[in-house]
Amino acid sequence: MKMKEDGVLDDLVAKRYSSYKSGVGAEIESGKATFQSLEAYSLDKTQADLRAATHSDHLEQVKDTINHYIVDTLSK
């Protein structure tokens, strides 16, 4: 499958969860974060900051990439 060979899904997953490699994400992953520390962290951020930190706003890009591979495959 071309999409797998190109590593598209691996790249999408790595990008999506990259915030867990440093900062508050790493604290969550390691078990060091508490509800109190997460509350303090989130109250200090705007909604835009929180969305940007999670990379969760890239769903349309993911859909577009997958659709590109589907159309490319069906056209062959």
C-alpha positions, 0 to 999 in steps of 0.5 A, spaced: 500 500 500 503 506 497 500 510 503 504 505 508 510 505 504 510 513 504 510 513 511 504 518 511 500 515 517 506 514 521 508 521 520 501 523 522 501 519 528 508 522 530 506 529 529 499 528 533 503 526 539 509 530 539 507 534 544 508 528 549 515 529 548 516 535 552 513 540 557 507 538 560 505 532 555 512 529 557 510 530 565 503 527 563 506 521 560 511 520 565 506 520 571 509 527 574 503 531 572 497 532 577 490 535 576 492 541 580 498 542 575 494 541 569 489 546 572 494 551 573 497 550 566 490 550 562 488 556 566 494 560 564 493 558 556 488 561 551 483 556 548 488 557 541 494 556 545 491 549 548 488 547 541 495 549 538 499 545 543 495 538 541 495 539 534 488 537 534 486 542 529 489 538 523 483 533 521 482 536 515 489 536 513 489 528 515 482 527 511 485 531 505 491 526 505 487 520 505 483 522 500 488 523 495 491 516 496 484 513 495 483 517 489 490 516 486 489 508 487 482 508 484 485 512 478 490 507 476 
